[in-house]
Amino acid sequence: MPAAETLDWLARLVSFDTTSRNSNLALIAEMEVFLAAHGVPFERVEDETLGKASLFATIGPAEEKGIVLSGHTDTVPVDGQAWTSDPFTLTARDGRLYARGTCDMKGFVATCLAMVPRMTARALKKPIHLAFSYDEEIGCLGVRPLLRRLAARGFRAEGCIVGEPTSMQVVIAHKSKYSLRTHVHGRCGHSSRAPELANAVEAGAQVAVKVHQLAARLSAEGRRDNLFDIPHSTAQVGVFHGGTALNIVPELAVLEWEVRALPDDDADAMVAEIKRYACEEILPQLQAKAPEADIRFEQTSSIPGLSTAEDAPITTLAKAWAGRNDHAKVAYGTEGGLFVDIAQIPTIVCGPGSIAQAHQADEYVEASQLEACEAFLERVIDYCA
């Protein structure tokens, strides 16, 4: 079983409902009290509402280049999910630890915090930094102001470990993600006059079909990287709504869609292709019937991809810490690309649990995964000492 300190921290962390719609300040305050008791300097980076905050702490000589351990404190909702135990109470069954966030990714955060006394007890020659963010689940929002602050003061590190669930396998790359909301405005009226009016739902459907055609082309002809579980870039429409009644030609339609691109693919070009089709092919048809018609695009999130070399120093170190020589690439996004893009910190992803258990009812992390994470962090401490 994992150390008692790890289990205690995990139980404490999951007891806070830090669904992204909620504040995480009570959880952050709990961490701050603990860090202060161990003489660890830290700072908050709050959001504009002062209702959420990231936390950055340093153990060891801050003037040296060290290792960043990164995790997010927010979780996805439990709404509508059929849990067999309280999602905010840690429950152990058959070698698994159940609660919201155990896998994604409070298990990693708990293990990091449990290791703090061991970090402070060693005479570290290189610092270990803890970077805990908010709102990762809704677009990696919280880590950005933290990284901008670090970059502004010239912060440097040898590398960063983002502890998303990878079953403790070293992940060197993930796809970028662009999420967009498209608003289609037409002209409404009685459906008997449909040929004279501008149907926003039908226009939106044409945009959705174009996204589908892009996805099909990427699947059939797109560049391949077989280290990814889905070896090509993808696109899909996830939300589409509009209209009020069958006998009313709809004036408004909204669709939400995304592109997930391999690190070396041009996601901007894919998005531009959809926008160009909508504005040059569909919009003129609408405006021929309704000059006031419009198609507007809103970017709801943008997460850069991650691509770290197989032989990069941080990759080699992480494999040694994980006690394995393999590596992988994943389709889901993380904060890793932002550590590289904003703060120029070489980054890999490695953490306890499987992504297959994330975001669902009865989310769990295997106890053995937390043990493996403890062993990983022990080696990080040894390296920095």
C-alpha positions in Angstrom: 0.0 0.0 0.0 1.1 3.6 -0.5 2.5 5.5 2.5 0.0 6.6 5.2 1.0 10.2 4.4 0.0 9.8 0.7 -3.4 8.2 1.6 -4.0 11.0 4.2 -3.3 13.7 1.6 -5.4 12.0 -1.0 -8.4 11.7 1.4 -8.0 15.4 2.3 -7.8 16.5 -1.3 -10.8 14.6 -2.7 -12.9 15.9 0.2 -12.8 19.3 -1.5 -15.3 19.6 -4.3 -13.0 21.5 -6.7 -15.1 21.0 -9.8 -13.9 23.7 -12.2 -17.1 25.8 -11.6 -16.2 26.1 -7.9 -13.5 27.9 -6.0 -10.3 25.9 -5.1 -9.2 28.4 -2.4 -10.0 26.2 0.6 -7.9 23.4 -0.8 -5.1 25.8 -1.6 -5.2 27.2 2.0 -4.9 23.6 3.3 -1.7 23.2 1.3 -0.3 26.6 2.4 -0.7 25.7 6.1 1.1 22.5 5.5 3.9 24.1 3.5 4.4 26.9 6.1 4.7 24.3 8.9 7.6 22.7 7.0 9.3 26.1 6.2 8.6 25.9 2.5 8.2 29.3 0.7 5.3 29.6 -1.6 3.2 32.1 -3.5 -0.3 32.3 -4.8 -1.3 33.4 -8.3 -4.9 34.3 -8.1 -7.4 34.7 -11.0 -9.2 38.0 -11.7 -12.1 37.1 -9.5 -9.9 36.3 -6.5 -11.9 33.1 -6.3 -9.3 30.7 -7.5 -5.6 30.4 -7.3 -2.5 28.5 -8.4 0.2 27.7 -5.9 4.0 27.7 -6.5 6.4 26.4 -3.9 10.1 25.8 -3.9 12.1 23.3 -1.7 15.9 23.8 -2.0 18.2 26.5 -3.5 15.9 28.6 -5.7 18.8 30.2 -7.6 19.7 26.8 -9.1 17.9 25.0 -12.0 15.8 22.2 -10.7 12.7 20.0 -11.3 9.1 21.2 -11.4 6.3 18.8 -10.3 3.1 20.0 -11.8 -0.6 19.2 -11.2 -4.0 20.7 -11.4 -6.4 20.9 -8.5 -9.7 21.1 -10.4 -11.9 18.1 -11.4 -14.8 17.4 -13.8 -18.3 17.3 -12.4 -20.0 14.3 -10.9 -23.5 15.5 -12.1 -25.6 12.7 -13.6 -23.1 10.0 -12.8 -24.1 6.8 -10.9 -21.5 6.5 -8.2 -21.6 3.5 -5.9 -19.8 5.4 -3.1 -19.5 9.1 -2.1 -17.4 10.8 -4.8 -15.9 13.1 -2.2 -14.9 10.5 0.3 -11.9 8.3 -0.3 -13.0 4.6 -0.5 -10.7 1.7 -0.7 -11.8 -1.5 -2.4 -9.8 -4.4 -3.8 -6.6 -2.4 -4.1 -8.3 0.6 -5.7 -8.9 4.0 -4.2 -12.2 5.6 -5.4 -13.3 9.2 -5.4 -13.5 12.1 -7.9 -10.0 13.2 -8.8 -8.1 10.2 -7.5 -6.9 9.5 -11.0 -7.1 12.9 -12.6 -5.1 14.1 -10.8 -5.2 14.5 -7.1 -3.3 11.2 -6.7 -0.2 12.8 -8.1 -0.7 16.0 -6.1 -1.2 14.0 -2.9 2.0 12.0 -3.5 4.0 15.2 -4.1 2.7 16.7 -0.9 3.3 13.6 1.1 7.0 13.7 0.0 7.5 17.3 1.2 8.9 16.3 4.6 11.4 14.0 2.8 12.4 16.8 0.5 13.0 19.3 3.3 15.0 16.7 5.2 17.5 16.4 2.4 20.2 19.0 1.6 19.0 19.5 -1.9 21.6 20.8 -4.3 18.9 21.4 -7.0 15.4 22.7 -6.1 12.2 20.9 -6.4 9.3 23.1 -7.3 5.6 22.4 -6.8 3.2 24.0 -9.3 -0.5 23.4 -8.6 -3.0 25.1 -10.9 -6.8 25.6 -11.4 -9.2 25.3 -14.4 -7.1 22.8 -16.3 -10.3 20.9 -17.2 -11.8 23.9 -19.0 -8.9 24.9 -21.1 -5.7 24.9 -19.1 -6.6 28.4 -17.9 -5.0 28.7 -14.4 -1.5 27.6 -15.2 -1.0 30.4 -17.8 -0.8 33.4 -15.4 1.5 31.4 -13.2 3.8 30.6 -16.1 3.8 34.2 -17.3 4.9 35.3 -13.9 7.7 32.8 -13.8 8.8 33.7 -17.3 8.8 37.4 -16.5 11.3 37.0 -13.7 13.6 34.7 -15.8 12.7 31.5 -14.0 14.5 28.4 -15.4 14.4 24.7 -14.7 16.0 21.6 -15.9 12.6 20.1 -16.6 9.0 19.6 -15.6 7.0 16.5 -14.8 3.2 17.0 -15.4 1.6 14.2 -13.3 -1.4 13.4 -15.5 -2.4 9.7 -15.4 -0.1 7.8 -17.7 0.2 4.5 -15.7 3.7 5.9 -14.8 4.8 5.6 -18.4 6.8 8.5 -19.7 4.8 10.5 -22.3 6.9 12.7 -24.5 4.1 14.2 -26.8 0.5 15.0 -27.0 -1.8 16.6 -29.5 -2.8 20.3 -29.5 -6.5 21.1 -29.1 -8.4 24.0 -30.6 -12.1 24.4 -29.5 -14.5 26.7 -31.2 -18.1 27.8 -31.0 -19.7 28.9 -34.3 -22.8 31.2 -34.2 -25.0 31.2 -37.3 -27.5 34.1 -37.6 -30.2 33.9 -40.3 -33.7 35.2 -40.7 -36.7 33.6 -39.1 -40.3 33.4 -40.3 -43.2 31.0 -41.0 -42.0 27.8 -42.4 -44.4 28.0 -45.3 -42.2 30.9 -46.5 -39.0 28.8 -46.0 -37.5 29.4 -49.6 -37.5 33.2 -48.9 -35.8 33.0 -45.5 -32.3 32.2 -44.2 -32.3 28.9 -42.2 -29.6 29.1 -39.6 -29.8 25.4 -38.7 -29.4 24.3 -42.2 -26.4 26.6 -42.7 -24.9 25.3 -39.4 -25.4 21.7 -40.6 -23.4 22.5 -43.7 -20.5 23.7 -41.4 -20.8 20.6 -39.3 -20.6 18.4 -42.5 -17.5 20.3 -43.5 -15.9 19.5 -40.1 -16.9 15.9 -40.7 -15.3 15.9 -44.1 -12.1 17.3 -42.6 -12.1 14.6 -40.0 -12.6 11.9 -42.7 -9.7 13.3 -44.8 -7.4 13.4 -41.8 -8.3 9.8 -41.0 -7.8 8.6 -44.6 -4.9 10.7 -45.8 -3.4 12.6 -42.8 0.1 12.3 -41.6 0.7 9.3 -39.2 2.6 9.0 -36.0 2.0 5.4 -34.7 3.2 6.2 -31.2 -0.1 7.9 -30.7 -3.1 5.8 -29.8 -5.1 7.7 -32.5 -2.2 8.1 -35.0 -3.6 11.1 -36.9 -5.1 14.5 -36.3 -8.8 14.6 -35.6 -11.8 16.9 -35.8 -15.4 16.5 -34.5 -18.6 18.4 -33.7 -19.7 17.9 -30.1 -22.6 20.3 -29.6 -25.2 21.5 -32.2 -28.4 23.3 -31.3 -30.9 25.7 -32.8 -34.5 26.4 -33.7 -37.6 26.7 -31.6 -40.4 24.9 -33.4 -40.9 23.0 -36.6 -43.1 25.6 -38.2 -40.6 28.4 -37.6 -37.5 28.8 -39.9 -34.7 29.1 -37.3 -32.9 32.3 -36.9 -30.0 31.0 -34.7 -27.9 28.0 -34.6 -24.8 27.2 -32.5 -22.3 24.4 -33.0 -19.2 23.6 -30.9 -16.4 21.7 -32.5 -12.7 20.9 -32.1 -9.5 20.0 -33.8 -6.9 17.8 -32.1 -3.7 18.0 -34.1 -0.5 16.0 -34.1 2.3 18.3 -32.8 3.8 18.8 -36.3 0.5 19.3 -38.0 -0.9 22.8 -38.7 -4.0 23.1 -36.6 -4.4 26.8 -37.5 -4.7 25.8 -41.2 -7.4 23.2 -40.3 -9.4 25.8 -38.5 -8.9 28.3 -41.3 -10.2 25.8 -43.8 -13.5 25.5 -41.9 -13.8 29.3 -41.4 -13.1 30.0 -45.1 -15.7 27.5 -46.2 -18.3 29.0 -43.9 -17.6 32.6 -44.8 -17.0 32.2 -48.6 -19.5 29.4 -49.4 -22.3 29.4 -46.8 -22.5 33.0 -45.7 -23.2 34.5 -49.2 -26.1 32.0 -49.6 -27.6 33.3 -46.3 -27.0 37.0 -47.1 -28.6 36.6 -50.5 -31.9 36.1 -48.6 -31.1 38.1 -45.5 -28.4 40.8 -45.8 -28.2 40.9 -42.0 -27.2 37.2 -41.8 -23.8 36.4 -40.2 -21.5 33.6 -39.2 -19.3 34.3 -36.2 -16.5 32.1 -34.8 -15.5 32.2 -31.1 -12.4 30.3 -29.9 -13.3 28.8 -26.6 -9.9 27.2 -25.8 -6.5 26.6 -27.3 -4.0 24.1 -25.8 -0.7 23.7 -27.5 0.7 20.3 -28.3 3.8 18.8 -26.6 6.7 17.3 -28.5 9.8 16.5 -26.4 12.6 14.6 -28.1 13.2 10.9 -27.3 16.8 11.7 -26.3 16.1 15.0 -24.4 17.7 15.1 -21.0 14.4 15.3 -19.2 13.1 12.3 -21.1 16.2 10.3 -20.1 15.9 11.4 -16.5 12.2 10.6 -16.3 12.7 7.1 -17.7 15.4 6.5 -15.1 13.1 7.8 -12.3 10.2 5.6 -13.7 12.4 2.6 -13.9 11.4 1.8 -17.5 12.9 2.5 -21.0 9.7 2.9 -23.0 7.8 6.1 -23.9 4.5 7.0 -25.4 2.4 9.8 -27.0 -1.2 10.5 -26.2 -4.2 12.1 -27.8 -5.5 14.0 -24.8 -4.1 17.5 -23.9 -2.2 18.6 -20.8 -0.6 21.7 -19.4 2.8 20.4 -20.7 2.9 22.3 -23.9 2.3 25.6 -22.0 5.3 24.9 -19.8 7.4 24.7 -23.0 5.7 27.6 -24.9 5.5 30.2 -22.1 8.3 29.3 -19.8 10.7 27.3 -22.1 10.9 24.5 -19.6 11.5 21.0 -21.1 8.5 18.8 -20.1 7.3 15.3 -20.1 4.0 13.8 -18.7 4.1 11.0 -16.2 1.7 10.2 -13.4 -0.2 7.5 -11.5 -3.5 6.0 -12.8 -5.0 5.4 -16.2 -6.7 8.0 -18.3 -9.3 5.3 -19.0 -10.5 5.8 -15.4 -10.8 9.6 -15.6 -14.0 11.6 -15.9 -16.3 8.7 -15.1 -18.4 7.4 -12.2 -16.4 5.4 -9.7 -13.1 7.0 -10.8 -10.2 5.3 -9.1 -6.5 4.9 -8.9 -4.7 1.7 -8.2 -2.9 1.7 -4.9 0.1 0.1 -6.7 0.2 3.2 -9.0 0.6 5.5 -6.1 3.4 3.3 -4.8 5.1 3.5 -8.2 4.7 7.3 -8.0 6.3 7.4 -4.6 9.2 5.5 -5.9 9.5 7.9 -8.9 9.5 10.9 -6.6 12.1 9.3 -4.2 14.4 9.1 -7.2 13.7 12.7 -8.1 14.7 13.7 -4.6 17.9 11.6 -4.8 18.8 13.3 -8.1 18.2 16.8 -6.7 20.2 15.9 -3.5 
